[in-house]
C-alpha cells in the first residue's frame, strides 16, 4: 500500500475506511517546501512497506489548512498516530526514525 494524500474532500472517507479495517493510522502533516518533511516521508514509506495493518496518510498543510488547524499543527513535520478511531498514541513535531515509529506501534499492542 502507498502513502495516500489526504485533503478536505477525502479525509473523512479515508480515515473511516482505515479504522474499519482496524488499522493503525499515521497522519503526516507537511509541506512541499519542508526538507524535514521529506525525510520523515522516507521513514514512513519504510513503515508502509514493512508493517502490517497500518495506513499512512500525508496531509499538505498548504492545501489542507483546515485539517492542520483541527489537529493544532504549528510546526512541520508533525506526525499523529491513532491506535484506533478514538485513541491518539503519538502527536509530535520533528523527524523520527522508522524503527522508533515501529516501536510506538508495537507498544500500543500491549
Beta strands, then each sheet from edge to edge (+ up, - down):
strand 1: 4-6
strand 2: 24-30
strand 3: 54-60
strand 4: 78-84
strand 5: 87-93
sheet 1: 1+ 3+ 2+ 4- 5+
end
